[in-house]
Amino acid sequence: MVSKKSRKDKPGWKLLNEYPITEYKCGLKAGDRVVVKKDVIVRDDRGNPTGETHAKGEAWSVLPGSNLTPHVVWLLQADGNRHTWNDDETIFQWFAVVGSK
């Protein structure tokens, strides 16, 4: 998996091939099942809407994460794609835990 480097780093991409994080700072754990609490408008790297939306009620799964910066929560979307979210309490404004593995 490749990930956009932190804005503090030089621009570019880095290869991620290890995912040792199973419990995130926000309290989520790999294997947790979450649902989207309200529609999520997908934005590009510049913050502009892409026209894509993830609908309220979509079920996602929490994946093991990388210990490389930026520290984010790795999620598996309903469509099978991976997504990242900030690893802090704000994730619970958008997602609700509905179960665990």
C-alpha positions as CSV (number, residue, x, y, z in Angstrom):
1,M,0.0,0.0,0.0
2,V,1.3,3.5,-0.7
3,S,0.4,6.5,1.3
4,K,0.7,10.3,0.8
5,K,3.6,11.5,3.0
6,S,2.9,13.9,5.8
7,R,2.9,17.5,4.9
8,K,5.9,18.0,7.1
9,D,7.8,15.5,4.9
10,K,9.1,16.1,1.4
11,P,6.2,15.8,-1.1
12,G,5.7,12.3,-2.6
13,W,4.6,8.8,-1.6
14,K,6.1,6.1,0.6
15,L,5.6,2.4,0.5
16,L,3.8,0.9,3.5
17,N,4.3,-2.9,3.9
18,E,4.1,-3.3,7.7
19,Y,0.9,-2.8,9.8
20,P,1.8,-3.6,13.4
21,I,-0.8,-1.2,15.0
22,T,-3.8,-3.1,16.3
23,E,-5.1,-0.6,18.8
24,Y,-5.3,3.1,17.9
25,K,-5.0,6.1,20.2
26,C,-8.6,6.9,19.7
27,G,-9.6,3.5,21.2
28,L,-10.6,1.7,18.0
29,K,-9.1,-1.7,17.4
30,A,-8.3,-3.7,14.3
31,G,-11.4,-5.8,13.6
32,D,-13.9,-3.3,14.9
33,R,-16.9,-2.7,12.7
34,V,-18.1,0.8,12.3
35,V,-20.8,2.6,10.4
36,V,-20.8,6.0,8.9
37,K,-23.0,8.3,11.1
38,K,-23.6,11.0,8.5
39,D,-22.8,11.4,4.8
40,V,-19.1,11.9,4.1
41,I,-18.1,14.1,1.2
42,V,-14.9,12.8,-0.3
43,R,-12.3,15.5,-0.8
44,D,-9.0,15.5,-2.8
45,D,-5.6,16.4,-1.4
46,R,-6.4,20.1,-1.7
47,G,-9.7,19.8,0.2
48,N,-11.9,20.1,-2.9
49,P,-15.0,17.8,-3.2
50,T,-14.5,15.0,-5.7
51,G,-18.2,14.5,-6.2
52,E,-18.1,11.1,-4.4
53,T,-20.0,10.6,-1.1
54,H,-20.0,7.8,1.4
55,A,-23.6,7.5,2.7
56,K,-24.8,7.3,6.2
57,G,-25.1,3.7,7.3
58,E,-22.3,2.3,5.2
59,A,-20.4,-0.4,7.1
60,W,-16.6,-0.2,7.3
61,S,-14.0,-2.3,9.1
62,V,-11.0,-1.1,11.1
63,L,-7.7,-2.5,9.8
64,P,-4.3,-2.8,11.4
65,G,-2.3,0.4,10.9
66,S,1.2,1.6,10.2
67,N,3.5,3.1,12.8
68,L,4.9,5.5,10.2
69,T,3.7,9.2,10.2
70,P,1.2,10.4,9.8
71,H,-0.5,8.3,12.4
72,V,-4.0,7.6,11.1
73,V,-6.7,5.0,11.5
74,W,-6.8,2.6,8.5
75,L,-10.3,1.6,7.4
76,L,-11.7,-0.8,4.8
77,Q,-14.6,0.8,3.0
78,A,-17.8,-1.1,2.0
79,D,-16.5,-1.0,-1.6
80,G,-13.3,-2.8,-0.7
81,N,-11.0,0.2,-0.9
82,R,-8.8,1.4,2.0
83,H,-9.2,4.8,3.6
84,T,-7.5,6.7,6.4
85,W,-8.9,8.9,9.1
86,N,-7.3,11.0,11.9
87,D,-6.5,9.0,14.9
88,D,-8.3,11.1,17.5
89,E,-11.7,11.6,19.1
90,T,-13.1,13.4,16.0
91,I,-13.4,10.0,14.3
92,F,-16.5,9.4,16.5
93,Q,-18.2,12.4,15.0
94,W,-18.3,10.4,11.7
95,F,-18.3,6.8,12.8
96,A,-20.1,4.6,15.4
97,V,-18.7,1.3,16.5
98,V,-21.3,-1.5,15.9
99,G,-19.2,-4.6,16.7
100,S,-15.9,-6.2,16.8
101,K,-14.2,-9.3,15.3
